[in-house]
Amino acid sequence: MSPQHWKAVLPFVQAFAEGKTLQQKLLTGEWKTLTDPYFSGNPKTYRIKPITIKSRRYLWKNDAGFFTISIINNPATEQLKWLQDWEYFVKWIDEDWVEHELPTTAETVK
């Protein structure tokens, strides 16, 4: 393999050495988690596994009567109970928690 190949995969090698989880994009478009990467594929097919968060939107009304949509991203039971008991809480907008991937690139992981 060329020095250019190794230069392109070097951030992934470093991330793997630091214990981060790597993934490689399959021909199907799905991401496969790598347990023993060889780094022989196209560098553009690798990524550091993104962090995922769960969020849920809700509607609340302030003292002036204005409605606001807000988001909560902590499904901790005690926080949900507090929110639902809050005098300004109106209703949940989302039925369930929505999972979001936060993109992680080799450049942002250091």
N, CA, C and O of each residue as an XYZ file, in Angstrom:
440
protein
N       0.842     -1.190      0.000
C       0.000      0.000      0.000
C       0.877      1.239      0.000
O       1.991      1.246      0.523
N       0.343      2.270     -0.596
C       1.114      3.496     -0.775
C       1.160      4.316      0.507
O       0.327      4.146      1.398
N       2.150      5.214      0.589
C       2.196      6.124      1.744
C       0.936      6.992      1.838
O       0.515      7.351      2.938
N       0.334      7.331      0.696
C      -0.892      8.142      0.707
C      -2.044      7.381      1.381
O      -2.850      7.965      2.106
N      -2.103      6.071      1.126
C      -3.139      5.245      1.768
C      -2.968      5.288      3.284
O      -3.929      5.512      4.019
N      -1.737      5.072      3.744
C      -1.501      5.041      5.182
C      -1.700      6.408      5.820
O      -2.122      6.506      6.972
N      -1.397      7.456      5.074
C      -1.643      8.803      5.591
C      -3.147      9.025      5.768
O      -3.572      9.664      6.731
N      -3.952      8.496      4.838
C      -5.406      8.670      4.913
C      -6.024      7.850      6.044
O      -6.997      8.288      6.659
N      -5.477      6.674      6.327
C      -6.065      5.838      7.387
C      -5.422      6.071      8.747
O      -5.900      5.546      9.752
N      -4.356      6.844      8.792
C      -3.649      7.081     10.052
C      -4.553      7.585     11.178
O      -4.425      7.101     12.303
N      -5.467      8.539     10.928
C      -6.350      8.970     12.025
C      -7.222      7.831     12.561
O      -7.556      7.811     13.745
N      -7.590      6.886     11.694
C      -8.392      5.748     12.139
C      -7.550      4.759     12.936
O      -8.021      4.178     13.913
N      -6.296      4.572     12.511
C      -5.375      3.709     13.258
C      -5.177      4.288     14.658
O      -5.211      3.562     15.652
N      -4.970      5.606     14.721
C      -4.776      6.286     16.010
C      -6.021      6.146     16.884
O      -5.920      5.848     18.074
N      -7.193      6.361     16.291
C      -8.443      6.249     17.053
C      -8.627      4.826     17.577
O      -9.058      4.639     18.714
N      -8.307      3.824     16.763
C      -8.425      2.434     17.188
C      -7.452      2.146     18.326
O      -7.790      1.448     19.283
N      -6.238      2.690     18.214
C      -5.234      2.496     19.269
C      -5.689      3.135     20.583
O      -5.297      2.682     21.658
N      -6.502      4.171     20.505
C      -7.025      4.853     21.696
C      -8.285      4.182     22.240
O      -8.861      4.642     23.226
N      -8.711      3.091     21.594
C      -9.862      2.359     22.097
C     -11.199      2.763     21.509
O     -12.243      2.290     21.959
N     -11.182      3.623     20.521
C     -12.434      4.021     19.890
C     -12.916      2.898     18.966
O     -12.113      2.111     18.465
N     -14.213      2.833     18.748
C     -14.798      1.807     17.901
C     -14.812      2.290     16.456
O     -15.272      3.394     16.162
N     -14.307      1.456     15.565
C     -14.289      1.784     14.146
C     -15.332      0.971     13.403
O     -15.705     -0.129     13.810
N     -15.791      1.547     12.302
C     -16.739      0.864     11.441
C     -16.295      1.004      9.995
O     -15.585      1.943      9.635
N     -16.731      0.044      9.164
C     -16.448      0.101      7.738
C     -17.766     -0.060      6.996
O     -18.595     -0.900      7.346
N     -17.943      0.764      5.962
C     -19.174      0.732      5.186
C     -19.145     -0.453      4.227
O     -18.202     -0.625      3.455
N     -20.195     -1.262      4.292
C     -20.328     -2.419      3.418
C     -20.937     -1.988      2.088
O     -21.445     -0.873      1.967
N     -20.889     -2.860      1.103
C     -21.490     -2.563     -0.198
C     -22.988     -2.335     -0.093
O     -23.570     -1.662     -0.943
N     -23.619     -2.885      0.936
C     -25.060     -2.706      1.161
C     -25.383     -1.320      1.720
O     -26.548     -0.928      1.781
N     -24.345     -0.578      2.129
C     -24.549      0.740      2.729
C     -24.599      0.711      4.244
O     -24.612      1.761      4.887
N     -24.626     -0.484      4.821
C     -24.637     -0.612      6.274
C     -23.224     -0.471      6.825
O     -22.241     -0.705      6.121
N     -23.140     -0.083      8.101
C     -21.848      0.051      8.763
C     -21.589     -1.168      9.638
O     -22.423     -1.530     10.468
N     -20.440     -1.795      9.452
C     -20.043     -2.975     10.227
C     -18.986     -2.551     11.241
O     -18.012     -1.886     10.887
N     -19.178     -2.935     12.502
C     -18.187     -2.644     13.530
C     -16.990     -3.563     13.342
O     -17.145     -4.769     13.152
N     -15.800     -2.987     13.396
C     -14.567     -3.742     13.187
C     -13.942     -4.104     14.529
O     -13.774     -3.248     15.398
N     -13.602     -5.366     14.686
C     -12.928     -5.799     15.907
C     -11.425     -5.969     15.682
O     -10.641     -5.887     16.627
N     -11.031     -6.204     14.446
C      -9.623     -6.407     14.105
C      -9.365     -5.801     12.723
O      -9.176     -6.540     11.756
N      -9.352     -4.465     12.614
C      -9.247     -3.839     11.293
C      -7.883     -4.067     10.631
O      -6.841     -4.079     11.285
N      -7.936     -4.244      9.319
C      -6.713     -4.420      8.524
C      -6.342     -3.148      7.775
O      -5.192     -2.987      7.366
N      -7.290     -2.248      7.591
C      -7.079     -0.979      6.898
C      -6.605     -1.178      5.460
O      -5.815     -0.390      4.940
N      -7.096     -2.241      4.828
C      -6.711     -2.487      3.447
C      -7.727     -1.920      2.453
O      -7.464     -1.860      1.252
N      -8.894     -1.502      2.966
C      -9.934     -0.961      2.091
C      -9.727      0.516      1.806
O      -8.782      1.137      2.291
N     -10.623      1.054      1.019
C     -10.608      2.474      0.685
C     -10.785      3.276      1.979
O     -11.727      3.027      2.731
N      -9.900      4.225      2.244
C     -10.012      5.008      3.488
C     -11.368      5.695      3.662
O     -11.792      5.953      4.789
N     -12.047      5.992      2.551
C     -13.349      6.655      2.638
C     -14.440      5.733      3.181
O     -15.535      6.194      3.502
N     -14.148      4.427      3.288
C     -15.151      3.491      3.802
C     -15.059      3.316      5.311
O     -15.853      2.573      5.886
N     -14.114      3.977      5.966
C     -13.949      3.857      7.418
C     -14.551      5.059      8.122
O     -14.617      6.159      7.573
N     -14.983      4.825      9.332
C     -15.422      5.929     10.189
C     -15.275      5.495     11.641
O     -15.214      4.308     11.960
N     -15.221      6.487     12.497
C     -15.274      6.243     13.936
C     -16.759      6.174     14.276
O     -17.536      7.048     13.891
N     -17.140      5.131     14.997
C     -18.556      4.937     15.295
C     -19.120      6.183     15.963
O     -18.584      6.653     16.967
N     -20.200      6.715     15.404
C     -20.778      7.932     15.971
C     -21.413      7.693     17.344
O     -21.828      6.585     17.682
N     -21.466      8.746     18.093
C     -22.171      8.736     19.370
C     -23.655      8.896     19.046
O     -24.010      9.648     18.138
N     -24.509      8.207     19.767
C     -25.941      8.371     19.557
C     -26.572      8.955     20.816
O     -26.183      8.637     21.940
N     -27.544      9.807     20.594
C     -28.319     10.364     21.704
C     -29.792     10.143     21.408
O     -30.187      9.979     20.254
N     -30.587     10.140     22.441
C     -32.034     10.041     22.293
C     -32.643     11.362     22.730
O     -32.212     11.966     23.713
N     -33.644     11.801     21.990
C     -34.303     13.054     22.350
C     -35.806     12.928     22.142
O     -36.297     12.016     21.477
N     -36.508     13.875     22.735
C     -37.962     13.910     22.636
C     -38.407     15.358     22.753
O     -37.925     16.086     23.621
N     -39.317     15.782     21.890
C     -39.801     17.168     21.903
C     -41.069     17.293     22.755
O     -41.871     16.365     22.861
N     -41.213     18.460     23.347
C     -42.420     18.725     24.138
C     -42.844     20.176     23.976
O     -42.047     21.027     23.582
N     -44.080     20.442     24.278
C     -44.658     21.774     24.175
C     -44.906     22.309     25.578
O     -45.419     21.600     26.444
N     -44.537     23.563     25.793
C     -44.827     24.193     27.075
C     -45.279     25.624     26.841
O     -45.016     26.205     25.788
N     -45.965     26.194     27.840
C     -46.554     27.528     27.734
C     -46.044     28.381     28.890
O     -46.128     27.982     30.052
N     -45.512     29.562     28.562
C     -44.969     30.420     29.619
C     -46.055     31.308     30.231
O     -47.216     31.249     29.829
N     -45.664     32.128     31.203
C     -46.618     32.990     31.914
C     -47.318     33.990     30.994
O     -48.449     34.395     31.262
N     -46.648     34.389     29.910
C     -47.234     35.362     28.986
C     -48.187     34.686     28.000
O     -48.828     35.367     27.200
N     -48.285     33.369     28.047
C     -49.198     32.660     27.167
C     -48.583     32.204     25.856
O     -49.293     31.711     24.980
N     -47.263     32.362     25.707
C     -46.596     31.938     24.485
C     -46.215     30.463     24.574
O     -45.731     29.988     25.601
N     -46.445     29.761     23.484
C     -46.082     28.350     23.412
C     -44.674     28.200     22.847
O     -44.273     28.939     21.948
N     -43.943     27.253     23.374
C     -42.574     26.983     22.936
C     -42.403     25.480     22.798
O     -42.887     24.702     23.620
N     -41.701     25.087     21.738
C     -41.329     23.689     21.582
C     -39.896     23.555     22.071
O     -39.014     24.300     21.645
N     -39.670     22.617     22.953
C     -38.332     22.369     23.485
C     -38.001     20.898     23.311
O     -38.848     20.088     22.935
N     -36.760     20.580     23.592
C     -36.295     19.209     23.431
C     -35.581     18.768     24.702
O     -34.880     19.553     25.341
N     -35.767     17.529     25.050
C     -35.065     16.956     26.187
C     -34.267     15.775     25.640
O     -34.758     15.020     24.801
N     -33.045     15.623     26.119
C     -32.227     14.516     25.613
C     -31.699     13.626     26.732
O     -30.652     12.994     26.597
N     -32.428     13.587     27.820
C     -32.030     12.729     28.920
C     -33.242     11.935     29.370
O     -34.118     12.466     30.052
N     -33.296     10.647     28.985
C     -34.482      9.870     29.360
C     -34.495      9.390     30.812
O     -35.178      8.419     31.137
N     -33.744     10.067     31.684
C     -33.721      9.675     33.099
C     -35.122      9.840     33.691
O     -35.770     10.869     33.501
N     -35.559      8.853     34.382
C     -36.920      8.808     34.917
C     -37.249     10.012     35.799
O     -38.325     10.597     35.670
N     -36.333     10.385     36.692
C     -36.625     11.491     37.612
C     -36.783     12.820     36.875
O     -37.582     13.661     37.287
N     -36.037     13.019     35.795
C     -36.165     14.259     35.034
C     -37.487     14.277     34.259
O     -38.126     15.324     34.150
N     -37.891     13.148     33.733
C     -39.165     13.073     33.010
C     -40.330     13.357     33.941
O     -41.258     14.077     33.575
N     -40.288     12.801     35.131
C     -41.364     13.032     36.092
C     -41.439     14.513     36.441
O     -42.527     15.086     36.503
N     -40.289     15.129     36.666
C     -40.270     16.559     36.979
C     -40.859     17.347     35.823
O     -41.668     18.248     36.043
N     -40.471     17.026     34.597
C     -40.950     17.764     33.435
C     -42.463     17.620     33.268
O     -43.156     18.612     33.042
N     -42.972     16.415     33.375
C     -44.407     16.193     33.199
C     -45.233     16.820     34.315
O     -46.401     17.152     34.114
N     -44.627     16.986     35.500
C     -45.319     17.631     36.620
C     -45.156     19.153     36.617
O     -45.806     19.844     37.401
N     -44.318     19.666     35.767
C     -44.039     21.101     35.667
C     -45.314     21.824     35.254
O     -45.996     21.392     34.324
N     -45.642     22.912     35.926
C     -46.901     23.611     35.669
C     -47.006     24.161     34.243
O     -48.116     24.392     33.764
N     -45.888     24.374     33.557
C     -45.900     24.927     32.204
C     -45.924     23.848     31.108
O     -46.132     24.154     29.934
N     -45.715     22.618     31.493
C     -45.713     21.517     30.529
C     -47.119     21.349     29.944
O     -48.107     21.312     30.678
N     -47.195     21.246     28.591
C     -48.493     21.067     27.937
C     -48.638     19.627     27.462
O     -49.581     18.933     27.843
N     -47.690     19.178     26.619
C     -47.791     17.807     26.117
C     -46.511     17.404     25.396
O     -45.692     18.242     25.017
N     -46.366     16.095     25.221
C     -45.284     15.557     24.412
C     -45.658     15.718     22.949
O     -46.811     15.509     22.573
N     -44.697     16.084     22.131
C     -44.924     16.157     20.687
C     -44.579     14.811     20.050
O     -45.304     14.316     19.187
N     -43.476     14.235     20.483
C     -43.064     12.924     19.977
C     -43.650     11.837     20.864
O     -43.666     11.956     22.089
N     -44.130     10.781     20.231
C     -44.676      9.646     20.979
C     -43.577      8.885     21.716
O     -43.762      8.463     22.858
N     -42.434      8.714     21.054
C     -41.329      7.943     21.611
C     -40.034      8.730     21.487
O     -39.989      9.786     20.856
N     -38.986      8.199     22.096
C     -37.664      8.795     21.981
C     -37.136      8.576     20.568
O     -37.308      7.501     19.994
N     -36.497      9.592     20.015
C     -35.916      9.523     18.685
C     -34.400      9.452     18.837
O     -33.803     10.256     19.553
N     -33.785      8.492     18.164
C     -32.336      8.331     18.266
C     -31.655      9.092     17.145
O     -32.064      9.008     15.987
N     -30.607      9.837     17.495
C     -29.855     10.639     16.531
C     -28.387     10.240     16.581
O     -27.823     10.032     17.655
N     -27.781     10.138     15.413
C     -26.340      9.893     15.333
C     -25.625     11.224     15.266
O     -25.964     12.079     14.448
N     -24.642     11.401     16.120
C     -23.806     12.590     16.053
C     -22.569     12.204     15.256
O     -21.800     11.353     15.703
N     -22.356     12.799     14.096
C     -21.240     12.380     13.260
C     -19.898     12.617     13.949
O     -19.690     13.630     14.617
N     -19.022     11.683     13.773
C     -17.674     11.771     14.311
C     -16.723     11.505     13.166
O     -16.794     10.455     12.527
N     -15.844     12.432     12.905
C     -14.842     12.222     11.872
C     -13.489     12.089     12.529
O     -13.306     12.465     13.687
N     -12.557     11.560     11.795
C     -11.208     11.388     12.346
C     -10.619     12.730     12.751
O      -9.818     12.797     13.684
N     -11.005     13.802     12.058
C     -10.441     15.118     12.373
C     -10.939     15.659     13.698
O     -10.238     16.437     14.346
N     -12.153     15.261     14.123
C     -12.709     15.819     15.363
C     -12.353     15.000     16.582
O     -12.631     15.419     17.705
N     -11.746     13.847     16.392
C     -11.406     12.985     17.521
C      -9.916     13.122     17.822
O      -9.065     12.703     17.037
N      -9.626     13.712     18.966
C      -8.219     13.879     19.378
C      -8.125     13.790     20.868
O      -7.033     13.903     21.425
